[in-house]
Amino acid sequence: MLDHVGFTVKELERSKRFYQTALAPLSITLVMQVTPEQTGHGSHAGFGADGQPFFWIGDQGQPATGVHIAFTAPSRSAVEQFHRAALAVGGRDNGAPGLRPHYHEHYYGAFVFDPDGNNIEAVCHKPE
């Protein structure tokens, strides 16, 4: 099981705003930020739930591209809200909310590209 995942972004503040808005419907919030003085390299923003960051973005090194991250959504409605919120804050559509039965019969997901071109998904596995 993974504890957390992270990658480098081109503009930390822009990406931080994108993720704060896009992940809010999934009850994922900005949990903490760390400075270059604390890490020895770059600034980082950690998103998560219940005070625990599990998704990190940072501004050190080369920005990641082509990364795919899927976040669990509590409902199909939350998937739809994620998609709308991400598009409203500058995300680009990469797959409207809908069933993806080639994964399994209840797989309901939506995909957007973040500001750096990474494929970000919200998915609900529940049958309605």
Secondary structure, 3 states (H helix, E strand, C coil): CCCCEEEECCCHHHHHHHHHHHHHHHCCEEEEEECHHHHCCCCEEEEEECCEEEEEEECCCCCCCCCEEEEECCCHHHHHHHHHHHHHCCCEEEEEEEECCCCCCCCEEEEEECCCCCEEEEEECCCC
